[in-house]
């Protein structure tokens, strides 16, 4: 079995060519003013650690403020606003909630 993901590389949390679990999407595909819960981060060690240091940990709930699909994704998390580039946002799996 090949454990290398075509999109995210070796060690990706989203193995099997990034098949997403039911109800999950990548952050870069979420519409503006949508509340989401972080489901999983890509297993790239440096990026994963950087995102966790910014407060993006499994289960955290946040709001997508701005997503123009050709620029950074702006989120509101724990009282702060973060701008995540497209490269980062396509490695974050989230689940929508009410």
Secondary structure by P-SEA (a helix, b strand, c coil): cccccccccccccccccccccccccccccccccbbbbbccccccaaaaaaaaaacccccbbbbbcccccccbbbbbcccbbbbbcaaaaaabbbbbcc
